[in-house]
Amino acid sequence: MEEPPPPPSQPVPLLIVVARIIIVSGMSISGAAAVFFFVGGVWQVGLPAAGLTVLFLALMFLVERAAA
């Protein structure tokens, strides 16, 4: 027997798309800054940048959970 076709997928809301773009951009910039400052030996700036990267990662999980 044939399976019925899956229902059509709903478009992703614009707010979720914008949030994903901002979160990914922020995570990449703060991650790159953390690596840059860690390599340069400036731990006082590298640690907050790494913390921001973890914050953006947590925000990504929250947004993806809300979008589901």
N, CA, C and O atoms as a CHARMM CRD file, in Angstrom:
* protein
*
  272
    1    1 MET  N      0.83300  -1.17600   0.00000 PROA 1      0.00000
    2    1 MET  CA     0.00000   0.00000   0.00000 PROA 1      0.00000
    3    1 MET  C      0.88600   1.25200   0.00000 PROA 1      0.00000
    4    1 MET  O      1.98400   1.28000   0.55600 PROA 1      0.00000
    5    2 GLU  N      0.35800   2.25400  -0.63800 PROA 2      0.00000
    6    2 GLU  CA     1.09000   3.51600  -0.68900 PROA 2      0.00000
    7    2 GLU  C      0.78100   4.35200   0.54300 PROA 2      0.00000
    8    2 GLU  O     -0.33900   4.36800   1.05200 PROA 2      0.00000
    9    3 GLU  N      1.80600   5.03800   0.99800 PROA 3      0.00000
   10    3 GLU  CA     1.60600   5.94000   2.13100 PROA 3      0.00000
   11    3 GLU  C      1.01000   7.24600   1.61700 PROA 3      0.00000
   12    3 GLU  O      1.30800   7.66800   0.50000 PROA 3      0.00000
   13    4 PRO  N      0.17900   7.87900   2.41800 PROA 4      0.00000
   14    4 PRO  CA    -0.36400   9.17300   1.98100 PROA 4      0.00000
   15    4 PRO  C      0.74300  10.21800   1.94100 PROA 4      0.00000
   16    4 PRO  O      1.69500  10.13500   2.71700 PROA 4      0.00000
   17    5 PRO  N      0.63500  11.19200   1.05800 PROA 5      0.00000
   18    5 PRO  CA     1.69500  12.21200   0.98600 PROA 5      0.00000
   19    5 PRO  C      1.72400  13.03500   2.27000 PROA 5      0.00000
   20    5 PRO  O      0.68400  13.26500   2.88800 PROA 5      0.00000
   21    6 PRO  N      2.90800  13.47500   2.66900 PROA 6      0.00000
   22    6 PRO  CA     3.00400  14.27500   3.89100 PROA 6      0.00000
   23    6 PRO  C      2.30700  15.62200   3.69700 PROA 6      0.00000
   24    6 PRO  O      2.22400  16.12600   2.57700 PROA 6      0.00000
   25    7 PRO  N      1.81300  16.19700   4.77800 PROA 7      0.00000
   26    7 PRO  CA     1.16000  17.50100   4.64200 PROA 7      0.00000
   27    7 PRO  C      2.17400  18.55800   4.22500 PROA 7      0.00000
   28    7 PRO  O      3.35600  18.44400   4.55000 PROA 7      0.00000
   29    8 PRO  N      1.72700  19.57800   3.51500 PROA 8      0.00000
   30    8 PRO  CA     2.68500  20.61600   3.08800 PROA 8      0.00000
   31    8 PRO  C      3.27500  21.33100   4.29900 PROA 8      0.00000
   32    8 PRO  O      2.57800  21.59600   5.27900 PROA 8      0.00000
   33    9 SER  N      4.56700  21.64000   4.21900 PROA 9      0.00000
   34    9 SER  CA     5.23300  22.29200   5.34600 PROA 9      0.00000
   35    9 SER  C      4.84600  23.76700   5.39500 PROA 9      0.00000
   36    9 SER  O      4.61200  24.40700   4.36900 PROA 9      0.00000
   37   10 GLN  N      4.78900  24.27100   6.59000 PROA 10     0.00000
   38   10 GLN  CA     4.43900  25.67200   6.80100 PROA 10     0.00000
   39   10 GLN  C      5.68100  26.53300   6.61000 PROA 10     0.00000
   40   10 GLN  O      6.78200  26.10700   6.95900 PROA 10     0.00000
   41   11 PRO  N      5.52500  27.73800   6.06200 PROA 11     0.00000
   42   11 PRO  CA     6.69700  28.61600   5.93700 PROA 11     0.00000
   43   11 PRO  C      7.17400  29.07900   7.31800 PROA 11     0.00000
   44   11 PRO  O      6.38400  29.22600   8.25100 PROA 11     0.00000
   45   12 VAL  N      8.46000  29.29900   7.41700 PROA 12     0.00000
   46   12 VAL  CA     9.05300  29.73600   8.67900 PROA 12     0.00000
   47   12 VAL  C      8.73100  31.22400   8.87400 PROA 12     0.00000
   48   12 VAL  O      8.90000  32.01800   7.94900 PROA 12     0.00000
   49   13 PRO  N      8.26900  31.60300  10.06800 PROA 13     0.00000
   50   13 PRO  CA     7.96200  33.02400  10.31300 PROA 13     0.00000
   51   13 PRO  C      9.19800  33.91200  10.13800 PROA 13     0.00000
   52   13 PRO  O     10.32600  33.49500  10.40400 PROA 13     0.00000
   53   14 LEU  N      8.96000  35.12000   9.69400 PROA 14     0.00000
   54   14 LEU  CA    10.04700  36.05900   9.43100 PROA 14     0.00000
   55   14 LEU  C     10.85200  36.35800  10.69400 PROA 14     0.00000
   56   14 LEU  O     12.07200  36.50600  10.62700 PROA 14     0.00000
   57   15 LEU  N     10.18700  36.44600  11.83300 PROA 15     0.00000
   58   15 LEU  CA    10.88800  36.73600  13.09000 PROA 15     0.00000
   59   15 LEU  C     11.90400  35.64300  13.42400 PROA 15     0.00000
   60   15 LEU  O     12.99400  35.93900  13.91300 PROA 15     0.00000
   61   16 ILE  N     11.55100  34.38200  13.16300 PROA 16     0.00000
   62   16 ILE  CA    12.47400  33.27800  13.41800 PROA 16     0.00000
   63   16 ILE  C     13.67300  33.35800  12.47200 PROA 16     0.00000
   64   16 ILE  O     14.80500  33.10300  12.88300 PROA 16     0.00000
   65   17 VAL  N     13.43200  33.70600  11.22600 PROA 17     0.00000
   66   17 VAL  CA    14.52400  33.82000  10.24900 PROA 17     0.00000
   67   17 VAL  C     15.48600  34.92900  10.65800 PROA 17     0.00000
   68   17 VAL  O     16.70200  34.74100  10.62300 PROA 17     0.00000
   69   18 VAL  N     14.95100  36.08000  11.04300 PROA 18     0.00000
   70   18 VAL  CA    15.79500  37.20300  11.46800 PROA 18     0.00000
   71   18 VAL  C     16.57300  36.83200  12.73000 PROA 18     0.00000
   72   18 VAL  O     17.75700  37.14500  12.84500 PROA 18     0.00000
   73   19 ALA  N     15.91400  36.16900  13.66900 PROA 19     0.00000
   74   19 ALA  CA    16.59900  35.75600  14.89900 PROA 19     0.00000
   75   19 ALA  C     17.74200  34.79200  14.59100 PROA 19     0.00000
   76   19 ALA  O     18.81800  34.89900  15.17800 PROA 19     0.00000
   77   20 ARG  N     17.51700  33.85600  13.67900 PROA 20     0.00000
   78   20 ARG  CA    18.59100  32.91700  13.31200 PROA 20     0.00000
   79   20 ARG  C     19.77700  33.64700  12.70700 PROA 20     0.00000
   80   20 ARG  O     20.92500  33.34900  13.03500 PROA 20     0.00000
   81   21 ILE  N     19.50400  34.60600  11.82100 PROA 21     0.00000
   82   21 ILE  CA    20.58900  35.35700  11.17500 PROA 21     0.00000
   83   21 ILE  C     21.38900  36.14000  12.21200 PROA 21     0.00000
   84   21 ILE  O     22.62000  36.12800  12.18400 PROA 21     0.00000
   85   22 ILE  N     20.70300  36.81600  13.12000 PROA 22     0.00000
   86   22 ILE  CA    21.39000  37.61200  14.14600 PROA 22     0.00000
   87   22 ILE  C     22.19200  36.71500  15.08600 PROA 22     0.00000
   88   22 ILE  O     23.32200  37.04000  15.44900 PROA 22     0.00000
   89   23 ILE  N     21.60500  35.59400  15.47600 PROA 23     0.00000
   90   23 ILE  CA    22.28900  34.69700  16.41600 PROA 23     0.00000
   91   23 ILE  C     23.52400  34.07100  15.78100 PROA 23     0.00000
   92   23 ILE  O     24.58100  34.01100  16.40900 PROA 23     0.00000
   93   24 VAL  N     23.40100  33.60800  14.54600 PROA 24     0.00000
   94   24 VAL  CA    24.55900  32.99400  13.88700 PROA 24     0.00000
   95   24 VAL  C     25.65200  34.02700  13.65000 PROA 24     0.00000
   96   24 VAL  O     26.83200  33.72800  13.82900 PROA 24     0.00000
   97   25 SER  N     25.27600  35.23200  13.25200 PROA 25     0.00000
   98   25 SER  CA    26.27700  36.28300  13.04400 PROA 25     0.00000
   99   25 SER  C     26.96500  36.64700  14.35400 PROA 25     0.00000
  100   25 SER  O     28.18800  36.77700  14.39800 PROA 25     0.00000
  101   26 GLY  N     26.19500  36.81100  15.40900 PROA 26     0.00000
  102   26 GLY  CA    26.78600  37.15200  16.70500 PROA 26     0.00000
  103   26 GLY  C     27.67800  36.05700  17.23600 PROA 26     0.00000
  104   26 GLY  O     28.73100  36.32500  17.81600 PROA 26     0.00000
  105   27 MET  N     27.24900  34.80300  17.03400 PROA 27     0.00000
  106   27 MET  CA    28.04900  33.68400  17.52200 PROA 27     0.00000
  107   27 MET  C     29.36100  33.58800  16.74700 PROA 27     0.00000
  108   27 MET  O     30.40200  33.30100  17.33700 PROA 27     0.00000
  109   28 SER  N     29.32600  33.82100  15.45600 PROA 28     0.00000
  110   28 SER  CA    30.56200  33.71500  14.68300 PROA 28     0.00000
  111   28 SER  C     31.52000  34.86300  14.99900 PROA 28     0.00000
  112   28 SER  O     32.73000  34.65400  15.09300 PROA 28     0.00000
  113   29 ILE  N     30.98800  36.06600  15.16300 PROA 29     0.00000
  114   29 ILE  CA    31.85700  37.20800  15.47400 PROA 29     0.00000
  115   29 ILE  C     32.46600  37.06500  16.86500 PROA 29     0.00000
  116   29 ILE  O     33.66400  37.28500  17.04500 PROA 29     0.00000
  117   30 SER  N     31.64600  36.69800  17.85000 PROA 30     0.00000
  118   30 SER  CA    32.18500  36.57600  19.21000 PROA 30     0.00000
  119   30 SER  C     33.13000  35.37800  19.32600 PROA 30     0.00000
  120   30 SER  O     34.11200  35.44100  20.06500 PROA 30     0.00000
  121   31 GLY  N     32.84900  34.29400  18.61000 PROA 31     0.00000
  122   31 GLY  CA    33.76200  33.14700  18.62400 PROA 31     0.00000
  123   31 GLY  C     35.10200  33.48500  17.99400 PROA 31     0.00000
  124   31 GLY  O     36.15400  33.10600  18.50800 PROA 31     0.00000
  125   32 ALA  N     35.05600  34.20600  16.87200 PROA 32     0.00000
  126   32 ALA  CA    36.30700  34.61700  16.22800 PROA 32     0.00000
  127   32 ALA  C     37.08600  35.58500  17.11400 PROA 32     0.00000
  128   32 ALA  O     38.31200  35.51000  17.19200 PROA 32     0.00000
  129   33 ALA  N     36.37900  36.48900  17.77700 PROA 33     0.00000
  130   33 ALA  CA    37.05700  37.42800  18.67500 PROA 33     0.00000
  131   33 ALA  C     37.68600  36.69300  19.85600 PROA 33     0.00000
  132   33 ALA  O     38.79000  37.02600  20.28700 PROA 33     0.00000
  133   34 ALA  N     36.97600  35.69100  20.37400 PROA 34     0.00000
  134   34 ALA  CA    37.52900  34.92900  21.49500 PROA 34     0.00000
  135   34 ALA  C     38.82400  34.23000  21.09000 PROA 34     0.00000
  136   34 ALA  O     39.81700  34.28500  21.81500 PROA 34     0.00000
  137   35 VAL  N     38.81000  33.58300  19.94500 PROA 35     0.00000
  138   35 VAL  CA    40.02200  32.90300  19.47000 PROA 35     0.00000
  139   35 VAL  C     41.13800  33.91700  19.23600 PROA 35     0.00000
  140   35 VAL  O     42.28700  33.67600  19.60500 PROA 35     0.00000
  141   36 PHE  N     40.80100  35.04500  18.62500 PROA 36     0.00000
  142   36 PHE  CA    41.79800  36.08400  18.35800 PROA 36     0.00000
  143   36 PHE  C     42.45200  36.56100  19.65100 PROA 36     0.00000
  144   36 PHE  O     43.67600  36.66200  19.73300 PROA 36     0.00000
  145   37 PHE  N     41.63300  36.85400  20.65700 PROA 37     0.00000
  146   37 PHE  CA    42.19000  37.36700  21.90800 PROA 37     0.00000
  147   37 PHE  C     42.90600  36.28200  22.70200 PROA 37     0.00000
  148   37 PHE  O     43.89500  36.57100  23.37600 PROA 37     0.00000
  149   38 PHE  N     42.43300  35.04900  22.63900 PROA 38     0.00000
  150   38 PHE  CA    43.14000  33.96200  23.32400 PROA 38     0.00000
  151   38 PHE  C     44.51900  33.74800  22.71000 PROA 38     0.00000
  152   38 PHE  O     45.49700  33.56100  23.43400 PROA 38     0.00000
  153   39 VAL  N     44.60400  33.77300  21.39400 PROA 39     0.00000
  154   39 VAL  CA    45.90300  33.59600  20.72800 PROA 39     0.00000
  155   39 VAL  C     46.81500  34.77000  21.06500 PROA 39     0.00000
  156   39 VAL  O     48.02400  34.60300  21.22200 PROA 39     0.00000
  157   40 GLY  N     46.22000  35.96600  21.17600 PROA 40     0.00000
  158   40 GLY  CA    47.00600  37.15400  21.51400 PROA 40     0.00000
  159   40 GLY  C     47.38000  37.23800  22.98000 PROA 40     0.00000
  160   40 GLY  O     48.16700  38.09900  23.37300 PROA 40     0.00000
  161   41 GLY  N     46.82500  36.35200  23.79200 PROA 41     0.00000
  162   41 GLY  CA    47.16700  36.33500  25.20400 PROA 41     0.00000
  163   41 GLY  C     46.37400  37.32500  26.04800 PROA 41     0.00000
  164   41 GLY  O     46.74000  37.58800  27.19300 PROA 41     0.00000
  165   42 VAL  N     45.30200  37.87400  25.50300 PROA 42     0.00000
  166   42 VAL  CA    44.49100  38.83800  26.25500 PROA 42     0.00000
  167   42 VAL  C     43.28600  38.09200  26.81400 PROA 42     0.00000
  168   42 VAL  O     42.19300  38.13600  26.24800 PROA 42     0.00000
  169   43 TRP  N     43.50100  37.41000  27.92800 PROA 43     0.00000
  170   43 TRP  CA    42.45700  36.56000  28.51100 PROA 43     0.00000
  171   43 TRP  C     41.29100  37.36400  29.06100 PROA 43     0.00000
  172   43 TRP  O     40.16000  36.87900  29.08400 PROA 43     0.00000
  173   44 GLN  N     41.55300  38.59000  29.50300 PROA 44     0.00000
  174   44 GLN  CA    40.50300  39.40900  30.10600 PROA 44     0.00000
  175   44 GLN  C     39.42600  39.78500  29.09600 PROA 44     0.00000
  176   44 GLN  O     38.28600  40.03500  29.48600 PROA 44     0.00000
  177   45 VAL  N     39.75200  39.83000  27.83000 PROA 45     0.00000
  178   45 VAL  CA    38.77100  40.12800  26.78700 PROA 45     0.00000
  179   45 VAL  C     38.29800  38.83900  26.12700 PROA 45     0.00000
  180   45 VAL  O     37.15300  38.76100  25.68100 PROA 45     0.00000
  181   46 GLY  N     39.15300  37.83600  26.05600 PROA 46     0.00000
  182   46 GLY  CA    38.79800  36.57600  25.41500 PROA 46     0.00000
  183   46 GLY  C     37.73500  35.79900  26.16900 PROA 46     0.00000
  184   46 GLY  O     36.87500  35.16800  25.55400 PROA 46     0.00000
  185   47 LEU  N     37.78200  35.83700  27.50000 PROA 47     0.00000
  186   47 LEU  CA    36.78700  35.09800  28.28200 PROA 47     0.00000
  187   47 LEU  C     35.36900  35.65200  28.12800 PROA 47     0.00000
  188   47 LEU  O     34.44000  34.86400  27.95200 PROA 47     0.00000
  189   48 PRO  N     35.16200  36.97400  28.18500 PROA 48     0.00000
  190   48 PRO  CA    33.80700  37.46500  27.92000 PROA 48     0.00000
  191   48 PRO  C     33.33400  37.17100  26.49600 PROA 48     0.00000
  192   48 PRO  O     32.15200  36.90400  26.27900 PROA 48     0.00000
  193   49 ALA  N     34.24100  37.21900  25.53600 PROA 49     0.00000
  194   49 ALA  CA    33.86000  36.88800  24.16000 PROA 49     0.00000
  195   49 ALA  C     33.45600  35.41900  24.05200 PROA 49     0.00000
  196   49 ALA  O     32.51400  35.08700  23.33200 PROA 49     0.00000
  197   50 ALA  N     34.15800  34.54400  24.75700 PROA 50     0.00000
  198   50 ALA  CA    33.77400  33.12700  24.77100 PROA 50     0.00000
  199   50 ALA  C     32.43200  32.95100  25.48200 PROA 50     0.00000
  200   50 ALA  O     31.61800  32.11900  25.08200 PROA 50     0.00000
  201   51 GLY  N     32.20700  33.72900  26.52800 PROA 51     0.00000
  202   51 GLY  CA    30.90800  33.68400  27.20700 PROA 51     0.00000
  203   51 GLY  C     29.77600  34.13000  26.30200 PROA 51     0.00000
  204   51 GLY  O     28.69100  33.54900  26.32900 PROA 51     0.00000
  205   52 LEU  N     30.02000  35.15400  25.50300 PROA 52     0.00000
  206   52 LEU  CA    29.00900  35.57800  24.53500 PROA 52     0.00000
  207   52 LEU  C     28.72600  34.48600  23.50500 PROA 52     0.00000
  208   52 LEU  O     27.58300  34.31000  23.08300 PROA 52     0.00000
  209   53 THR  N     29.75100  33.76000  23.10600 PROA 53     0.00000
  210   53 THR  CA    29.54900  32.66600  22.16200 PROA 53     0.00000
  211   53 THR  C     28.63400  31.60700  22.76100 PROA 53     0.00000
  212   53 THR  O     27.74400  31.09800  22.07900 PROA 53     0.00000
  213   54 VAL  N     28.84300  31.27600  24.01500 PROA 54     0.00000
  214   54 VAL  CA    27.98400  30.29100  24.68600 PROA 54     0.00000
  215   54 VAL  C     26.56400  30.83800  24.83600 PROA 54     0.00000
  216   54 VAL  O     25.59600  30.09000  24.70300 PROA 54     0.00000
  217   55 LEU  N     26.43600  32.13400  25.11000 PROA 55     0.00000
  218   55 LEU  CA    25.11500  32.75200  25.21400 PROA 55     0.00000
  219   55 LEU  C     24.36900  32.67400  23.88200 PROA 55     0.00000
  220   55 LEU  O     23.18800  32.32800  23.84800 PROA 55     0.00000
  221   56 PHE  N     25.05800  32.99400  22.79100 PROA 56     0.00000
  222   56 PHE  CA    24.42000  32.90600  21.47600 PROA 56     0.00000
  223   56 PHE  C     24.05000  31.46200  21.14300 PROA 56     0.00000
  224   56 PHE  O     23.02500  31.22000  20.50600 PROA 56     0.00000
  225   57 LEU  N     24.86400  30.51000  21.56200 PROA 57     0.00000
  226   57 LEU  CA    24.54100  29.10100  21.33700 PROA 57     0.00000
  227   57 LEU  C     23.26800  28.71100  22.08500 PROA 57     0.00000
  228   57 LEU  O     22.40900  28.01600  21.54400 PROA 57     0.00000
  229   58 ALA  N     23.15600  29.16300  23.32900 PROA 58     0.00000
  230   58 ALA  CA    21.94400  28.88100  24.10100 PROA 58     0.00000
  231   58 ALA  C     20.72100  29.54100  23.47400 PROA 58     0.00000
  232   58 ALA  O     19.64100  28.95100  23.43900 PROA 58     0.00000
  233   59 LEU  N     20.89300  30.76300  22.98000 PROA 59     0.00000
  234   59 LEU  CA    19.79300  31.43800  22.29900 PROA 59     0.00000
  235   59 LEU  C     19.36600  30.67600  21.04900 PROA 59     0.00000
  236   59 LEU  O     18.17800  30.62100  20.72900 PROA 59     0.00000
  237   60 MET  N     20.32600  30.09100  20.34500 PROA 60     0.00000
  238   60 MET  CA    19.98800  29.31500  19.15100 PROA 60     0.00000
  239   60 MET  C     19.12800  28.11900  19.51800 PROA 60     0.00000
  240   60 MET  O     18.15100  27.81800  18.83200 PROA 60     0.00000
  241   61 PHE  N     19.48800  27.43600  20.59700 PROA 61     0.00000
  242   61 PHE  CA    18.67500  26.29300  21.03300 PROA 61     0.00000
  243   61 PHE  C     17.26700  26.74200  21.40300 PROA 61     0.00000
  244   61 PHE  O     16.29400  26.06500  21.07000 PROA 61     0.00000
  245   62 LEU  N     17.14900  27.87900  22.08800 PROA 62     0.00000
  246   62 LEU  CA    15.84100  28.37900  22.48800 PROA 62     0.00000
  247   62 LEU  C     14.98400  28.76300  21.27700 PROA 62     0.00000
  248   62 LEU  O     13.79500  28.44800  21.22600 PROA 62     0.00000
  249   63 VAL  N     15.59200  29.44000  20.31300 PROA 63     0.00000
  250   63 VAL  CA    14.85300  29.85000  19.11800 PROA 63     0.00000
  251   63 VAL  C     14.42900  28.63400  18.30700 PROA 63     0.00000
  252   63 VAL  O     13.30500  28.58800  17.80800 PROA 63     0.00000
  253   64 GLU  N     15.31200  27.64700  18.16600 PROA 64     0.00000
  254   64 GLU  CA    14.95700  26.45900  17.39800 PROA 64     0.00000
  255   64 GLU  C     13.85800  25.66300  18.10800 PROA 64     0.00000
  256   64 GLU  O     13.00000  25.07700  17.44800 PROA 64     0.00000
  257   65 ARG  N     13.87500  25.63600  19.42000 PROA 65     0.00000
  258   65 ARG  CA    12.83200  24.93300  20.14800 PROA 65     0.00000
  259   65 ARG  C     11.49900  25.65600  19.99500 PROA 65     0.00000
  260   65 ARG  O     10.45300  25.02200  19.86100 PROA 65     0.00000
  261   66 ALA  N     11.54100  26.99900  20.01600 PROA 66     0.00000
  262   66 ALA  CA    10.31600  27.78100  19.84500 PROA 66     0.00000
  263   66 ALA  C      9.76700  27.65300  18.42200 PROA 66     0.00000
  264   66 ALA  O      8.55600  27.71500  18.21000 PROA 66     0.00000
  265   67 ALA  N     10.66400  27.47300  17.44900 PROA 67     0.00000
  266   67 ALA  CA    10.22600  27.37600  16.05300 PROA 67     0.00000
  267   67 ALA  C      9.58400  26.01600  15.76200 PROA 67     0.00000
  268   67 ALA  O      8.80800  25.89000  14.81500 PROA 67     0.00000
  269   68 ALA  N      9.89900  25.00500  16.56500 PROA 68     0.00000
  270   68 ALA  CA     9.37900  23.65700  16.29800 PROA 68     0.00000
  271   68 ALA  C      7.93700  23.49800  16.71700 PROA 68     0.00000
  272   68 ALA  O      7.36200  22.42200  16.55600 PROA 68     0.00000
